């Protein structure tokens, strides 16, 4: 008896040997190539998500020579937020007098 993992991709698990394979009528064939391709795609995507935490690296699908753009964008954003907050506090101080 096999455990059905996915009806869509016809993937089963043999509980005695713990092998994953492709389902066929009354027999299973061990073919991990489609599963390995999907796992490789997921690993690339997860590495790209972890790479987003570094502002000086490029993303997977970004244009060439865009390394460091996240760091510059973060600096400019925080500079504008700081300038706005500073001007707001200055306006409150000046208008309260």
N, C-alpha and C positions, 0 to 999 in steps of 0.2 A: 504494500500500500504506500502511495506517495502523498506527500502534502503539497497541495496546489498553492503556489506563491502568487502567480498572476495568470488569470485566464486569458487576458489580452495578449500577452507575449508567450503564453504556453510554457511557463517556467514552473518546475516542480522541485521538491526536495525529497531525497530518499532519507528517511529517518534512521535507518540502520547504519548507513555509511556517511551520512551528513554531507552528501554531494548534491550540488544544484545542477540541474540539466534542463534540456528542452523536452517538453512532453510530446509523445506520439502515442498512437493506440497500443496499449499494453506494453510499451517499452519506453525508456527514456534515453536520450543521447546527450552526453555531456558536451555542451558547446557554450563556452563562456565569452566568446568574442563580442556578441552584442551587449552583454552586461558590462564587460570591461570597457567598451567604448563609452557607455553612459556614465560609468564611474569616473573615467578619465575626464569627461566633460564637467562633471560635478566638482572634481578636484581643481580643475582650472578656474571654475567660477568661485570656489571657496578661497583659493589662493588670491584671486583678484579682490575679493571682499576684504581679506586680511591686508592686502596691499593698499587698500584705500585708507587705512589708518596711518600710513606713512605719507605725509604731504609732499615729499620730494620724489616719489616714484610715479610712474605712469600707469594708467589703467589699461585693461586688456584690449578694449575696442577704441581707445582714444587715438587721435591723430598723432603722427610722429613729432618728435621734439616738443612734447607737451609736459615733460617731466618738471615738477616744481610748480606747476600752475595752481595746484590746490593750496600750497603754502602762501603764494602771493595773493590769491583770492581771499584766504583767511585773514591775512595781514590787513588788506584793504578794508575788508568788512569790519574788522574790529576797530580800525582807525576811524571809520565813519561812525560807528556806534559810540565810540569814546568821545568824538568831537560833538556829536549830537547831544549826548548826556552832559558833557561839560558846558555847552552853550545853553542847555535847558536849565542847569543849576545856576549859571551866571545870570540868566534872565530872571529867575526867581529871586535871586539875591538883589539884583538891581531894582526890580519892580516892587520889592517889599520895603525899600527905603523911602 
